[in-house]
Amino acid sequence: MSNLFENHRLLLFYKGDISALTLFAQHSNGSICFPESLPALSEVLESDETQINEINLHPALLLKAINQLLDLDDDLLKIEPTFCERIDTPNGLMTVYMARFTLLDPPHKLLESRNLKLKTLTELRRQSPVELELLRRAYIAVMEG
């Protein structure tokens, strides 16, 4: 399963359908990328810098793997189809997808039981530059979607 995430990461978020409250999941280590942080010195690529030459992994496989890893029900998350960002890392290119919690209310207690937290953008303002840029792009995708 870890091979699935060798070149891929997920952002997990909650958006209230009525209030538009948007929260992003965060590890106890501070990262917003799942299942682990991006490598140091990573940078988000601009769309004109991105050229995908290889067949990429379907995000549904990542979703299944993260559900197993975090012991979540299979219908708790769904892939956000409009979000796909490429990251340049010292180890090569990575792709970051985003998955949305499908619950009516934020799953605070569920995530706390897995040593994770849901936080607003303002609470995440001290993230690394690459994660801040991912959050900015994710927020735009969520609000426009």
C-alpha positions as a Markdown table, in Angstrom:
| # | Residue | x | y | z |
|---|---|---|---|---|
| 1 | Met | 0.0 | 0.0 | 0.0 |
| 2 | Ser | 2.8 | 2.4 | 0.8 |
| 3 | Asn | 3.9 | 2.1 | -2.9 |
| 4 | Leu | 0.7 | 3.8 | -3.9 |
| 5 | Phe | 1.8 | 6.9 | -2.0 |
| 6 | Glu | 5.4 | 6.9 | -3.2 |
| 7 | Asn | 4.5 | 9.5 | -5.8 |
| 8 | His | 1.1 | 10.6 | -4.6 |
| 9 | Arg | -0.5 | 12.4 | -1.7 |
| 10 | Leu | -4.0 | 13.4 | -0.6 |
| 11 | Leu | -5.4 | 16.5 | 1.1 |
| 12 | Leu | -8.5 | 15.6 | 3.2 |
| 13 | Phe | -11.1 | 18.3 | 3.8 |
| 14 | Tyr | -14.6 | 19.0 | 5.0 |
| 15 | Lys | -16.9 | 21.6 | 3.5 |
| 16 | Gly | -20.3 | 22.4 | 5.0 |
| 17 | Asp | -23.0 | 22.4 | 2.4 |
| 18 | Ile | -25.0 | 25.1 | 4.2 |
| 19 | Ser | -22.4 | 27.2 | 5.9 |
| 20 | Ala | -19.5 | 26.7 | 3.5 |
| 21 | Leu | -17.2 | 26.1 | 6.5 |
| 22 | Thr | -14.0 | 24.6 | 5.1 |
| 23 | Leu | -11.7 | 22.6 | 7.2 |
| 24 | Phe | -8.5 | 20.7 | 6.3 |
| 25 | Ala | -7.2 | 17.6 | 8.1 |
| 26 | Gln | -3.9 | 17.9 | 9.7 |
| 27 | His | -1.5 | 15.2 | 11.2 |
| 28 | Ser | -0.2 | 15.5 | 14.7 |
| 29 | Asn | 3.2 | 16.3 | 13.0 |
| 30 | Gly | 1.6 | 19.3 | 11.4 |
| 31 | Ser | 1.4 | 18.2 | 7.8 |
| 32 | Ile | -1.8 | 18.4 | 5.7 |
| 33 | Cys | -0.6 | 15.8 | 3.2 |
| 34 | Phe | -1.6 | 12.2 | 3.6 |
| 35 | Pro | -0.5 | 9.7 | 4.5 |
| 36 | Glu | 2.8 | 11.6 | 5.1 |
| 37 | Ser | 4.4 | 15.0 | 4.5 |
| 38 | Leu | 6.0 | 16.0 | 1.2 |
| 39 | Pro | 9.8 | 15.8 | 1.1 |
| 40 | Ala | 11.7 | 18.9 | 2.1 |
| 41 | Leu | 12.5 | 21.3 | -0.7 |
| 42 | Ser | 9.3 | 20.4 | -2.6 |
| 43 | Glu | 7.6 | 23.0 | -4.8 |
| 44 | Val | 4.2 | 23.2 | -6.4 |
| 45 | Leu | 4.5 | 23.4 | -10.2 |
| 46 | Glu | 2.5 | 25.9 | -12.3 |
| 47 | Ser | 0.2 | 24.3 | -14.8 |
| 48 | Asp | 2.4 | 25.4 | -17.7 |
| 49 | Glu | 5.4 | 23.6 | -16.1 |
| 50 | Thr | 3.4 | 20.3 | -15.8 |
| 51 | Gln | 3.7 | 17.7 | -18.5 |
| 52 | Ile | 2.5 | 14.3 | -17.6 |
| 53 | Asn | 4.3 | 11.7 | -19.7 |
| 54 | Glu | 3.5 | 8.6 | -17.7 |
| 55 | Ile | 0.3 | 6.8 | -16.9 |
| 56 | Asn | -0.9 | 8.2 | -13.5 |
| 57 | Leu | -2.5 | 6.2 | -10.8 |
| 58 | His | -6.3 | 6.6 | -10.5 |
| 59 | Pro | -7.2 | 8.6 | -7.3 |
| 60 | Ala | -9.9 | 6.0 | -6.4 |
| 61 | Leu | -7.0 | 3.6 | -5.5 |
| 62 | Leu | -5.5 | 6.2 | -3.2 |
| 63 | Leu | -8.9 | 6.8 | -1.6 |
| 64 | Lys | -9.3 | 3.1 | -0.9 |
| 65 | Ala | -5.8 | 2.9 | 0.6 |
| 66 | Ile | -6.3 | 5.9 | 2.8 |
| 67 | Asn | -9.6 | 4.5 | 4.1 |
| 68 | Gln | -7.8 | 1.3 | 5.1 |
| 69 | Leu | -4.8 | 3.2 | 6.6 |
| 70 | Leu | -7.0 | 5.5 | 8.7 |
| 71 | Asp | -9.7 | 2.8 | 9.3 |
| 72 | Leu | -12.5 | 4.8 | 7.7 |
| 73 | Asp | -15.7 | 3.6 | 6.2 |
| 74 | Asp | -15.5 | 3.4 | 2.4 |
| 75 | Asp | -18.3 | 6.0 | 1.8 |
| 76 | Leu | -16.8 | 8.6 | 4.2 |
| 77 | Leu | -14.6 | 10.3 | 1.6 |
| 78 | Lys | -14.9 | 11.1 | -2.1 |
| 79 | Ile | -12.3 | 12.4 | -4.5 |
| 80 | Glu | -12.7 | 16.0 | -5.6 |
| 81 | Pro | -12.4 | 15.7 | -9.4 |
| 82 | Thr | -11.3 | 19.3 | -10.1 |
| 83 | Phe | -8.2 | 19.2 | -8.0 |
| 84 | Cys | -4.9 | 17.7 | -9.1 |
| 85 | Glu | -1.6 | 19.4 | -8.4 |
| 86 | Arg | 1.9 | 18.4 | -9.5 |
| 87 | Ile | 4.8 | 18.8 | -7.0 |
| 88 | Asp | 8.5 | 18.9 | -7.8 |
| 89 | Thr | 10.4 | 17.1 | -5.1 |
| 90 | Pro | 14.1 | 16.1 | -4.8 |
| 91 | Asn | 12.8 | 12.5 | -5.4 |
| 92 | Gly | 10.9 | 13.4 | -8.6 |
| 93 | Leu | 7.4 | 14.5 | -9.4 |
| 94 | Met | 4.5 | 13.8 | -7.1 |
| 95 | Thr | 0.7 | 14.3 | -7.7 |
| 96 | Val | -1.6 | 15.6 | -5.0 |
| 97 | Tyr | -5.3 | 14.9 | -5.1 |
| 98 | Met | -8.0 | 16.0 | -2.7 |
| 99 | Ala | -10.8 | 14.0 | -1.0 |
| 100 | Arg | -13.9 | 15.5 | 0.7 |
| 101 | Phe | -15.6 | 14.2 | 3.8 |
| 102 | Thr | -19.2 | 13.4 | 2.8 |
| 103 | Leu | -20.7 | 14.0 | 6.3 |
| 104 | Leu | -23.2 | 16.6 | 7.3 |
| 105 | Asp | -21.1 | 17.7 | 10.3 |
| 106 | Pro | -17.3 | 17.9 | 10.6 |
| 107 | Pro | -15.9 | 14.6 | 11.8 |
| 108 | His | -13.9 | 16.2 | 14.7 |
| 109 | Lys | -14.2 | 13.3 | 17.1 |
| 110 | Leu | -13.6 | 10.6 | 14.5 |
| 111 | Leu | -10.3 | 12.3 | 13.4 |
| 112 | Glu | -9.2 | 13.0 | 16.9 |
| 113 | Ser | -9.5 | 9.3 | 17.6 |
| 114 | Arg | -6.9 | 8.9 | 14.8 |
| 115 | Asn | -4.6 | 11.6 | 16.1 |
| 116 | Leu | -5.7 | 14.1 | 13.4 |
| 117 | Lys | -7.4 | 17.5 | 13.6 |
| 118 | Leu | -9.6 | 19.5 | 11.3 |
| 119 | Lys | -8.5 | 23.1 | 11.0 |
| 120 | Thr | -9.5 | 26.3 | 9.2 |
| 121 | Leu | -7.2 | 28.0 | 6.7 |
| 122 | Thr | -6.3 | 30.7 | 9.3 |
| 123 | Glu | -5.2 | 28.0 | 11.8 |
| 124 | Leu | -3.0 | 26.6 | 9.1 |
| 125 | Arg | -1.2 | 29.8 | 8.2 |
| 126 | Arg | 2.2 | 28.6 | 9.6 |
| 127 | Gln | 2.5 | 25.6 | 7.2 |
| 128 | Ser | 5.5 | 25.2 | 4.9 |
| 129 | Pro | 5.5 | 27.3 | 1.7 |
| 130 | Val | 4.6 | 24.3 | -0.4 |
| 131 | Glu | 1.7 | 23.3 | 1.8 |
| 132 | Leu | 0.5 | 26.9 | 2.0 |
| 133 | Glu | 0.4 | 27.0 | -1.8 |
| 134 | Leu | -1.5 | 23.7 | -1.9 |
| 135 | Leu | -4.0 | 25.1 | 0.6 |
| 136 | Arg | -4.5 | 28.2 | -1.5 |
| 137 | Arg | -5.1 | 26.2 | -4.6 |
| 138 | Ala | -7.3 | 23.7 | -2.8 |
| 139 | Tyr | -9.4 | 26.5 | -1.3 |
| 140 | Ile | -9.9 | 28.1 | -4.8 |
| 141 | Ala | -11.0 | 24.7 | -6.2 |
| 142 | Val | -13.4 | 24.1 | -3.3 |
| 143 | Met | -15.0 | 27.6 | -3.6 |
| 144 | Glu | -15.3 | 27.4 | -7.3 |
| 145 | Gly | -16.5 | 23.8 | -7.4 |
